[in-house]
Amino acid sequence: MNPLGLFFMAVGAFAVAGSVFNWDFFLNARKARFVVAVLTRTGARIFYAALGLALLTLGTLATCGVIDLARK
């Protein structure tokens, strides 16, 4: 089990939750404001949901050992 995979899963779940529940603190964060300005709030929510799902998938594959994130 890869702890880095668990980290990616947690970050991905947070991004998905922030976009689904439309959290103001999540979408008004300094770094997210640029994405909201470019894509509008709805577009930013879709972007962060897709990014979160990608991170969840990466984390799940790393945790299960399908991919190796640690370079040896």
Residue pairs with C-beta under 8 A, 6 or more apart in sequence:
1 63
1 65
2 62
2 63
2 65
2 68
2 69
2 70
4 62
4 69
4 70
5 58
5 59
5 60
5 61
5 62
5 63
5 64
5 69
6 59
6 63
7 59
8 55
8 56
8 58
8 59
8 62
9 55
9 56
9 59
9 60
9 63
10 59
11 52
11 55
11 59
12 51
12 52
12 53
12 54
12 55
12 56
12 57
12 58
12 59
13 52
13 56
14 52
15 48
15 49
15 51
15 52
15 55
16 48
16 49
16 52
16 53
16 56
17 23
17 52
18 26
18 27
18 48
18 52
19 26
19 27
19 44
19 45
19 46
19 47
19 48
19 49
19 52
20 45
20 49
22 45
26 32
26 48
27 36
27 41
27 44
27 45
27 48
28 36
32 44
32 48
35 44
35 47
35 48
36 44
39 46
39 47
58 67
61 67
62 68
62 69
